[in-house]
Amino acid sequence: MTEQGDPYENALAERVNRTIKEDMLLNRGFVTYAAAEEGVQRAIENYNQLRPHRSCDYYTPDQAHRMQGELIKKWRVTKRRQAAKMRSIDSMSAA
């Protein structure tokens, strides 16, 4: 699911998928494909426009995206993730 094949990037995608399914109550069945599509779209809009995120200094992702200047990071990059990223960069430059 990621461009670089970084498993830590995939973890982020999985976290977002879980949030959409659990927090936005999408872990239920839908009668039609169109109803499911509408439910997912509504959940994504709620996630981006209504739900403040700790990692965005308690702004919604939409508010954080529209801000001027740099957002103060509320997450940390582990040494393991940084090492994996460096290996990925090294392998790209060797090719």
N, C-alpha and C positions, 0 to 999 in steps of 0.2 A: 504493500500500500504506500510505500515511500519511494521517492526518487533515488535516494542513496542506499536504500536497503538497510537503513539504521533502525534497529529494533526499538530504540527509545522513541523515535518519531512515531512508530506504529503504536506504541503505548499511548501516546497523546490522542491519536485517532480513535483508539479503542475507548479511551476515557470519555471522549466527546460522544461517541455512540452510546455508551452506557448512560450518560447524563440525559441524552435525548429520550432513551427508552424508559428509564426509571423516573426521573424528575418530571418529565412532561407526560407521563402516563401513556406511553406508546407501547407498553408491554401487553396490550390487549389485541384482540382480533378486529379486523375491519371487514365490512360486508363486501366492499368493492375495492379494486385497485385505486380508483380515483379518490375514494374516501381515505385510504391509507396515505396517498400522496398529499392530500390536503392536510391531514393530521401531522405529517412530518414537516411540511412547510410551515404550519402554524407553530410547531415546537421549535423549529430553527429560529423563526422570528422572535418568539418569546425568549429563547436563549440569548439571542444577540441584542435585543432591544429592552427587555424587561428585567432580566436577572443580573444583579450586580455580582461581580466576581472578585474574590479576594486577591487573585493574582493581578487584577487590573486596578488595584487600589480602591476597590468597591465601586468602580464604575461598571456600567454595562460594556460588553465588547464594542458595541456601536459607539458609545460615548468615548471610549478609550481610543478607538480608531480615528475619530474626528478631532481629537485633542492636538494642540500645537505643542511642540517640544517632545522631550523624551519622557516616557512613562517610567516611574520607578519600579524596578522589578521586585516582585514579592515571592519569587521562586528562586531556587538555587540550582546551579548546574553541578552535578556530582562529578567527582574526578573520573569515575567510570565512564560517564557519558561523554565527558570532554576527551578522554583517551580514545573512545570509539570514533568520535568525530575527527580527531587528528589522524587516525588510521585511514579513515575514508578519504581525507584530503590527500594523504600521502599516496594512497593507491591510485587516485585520479591523476596526480602529477607524474606518477611513474608510467602511466599508460601512454 
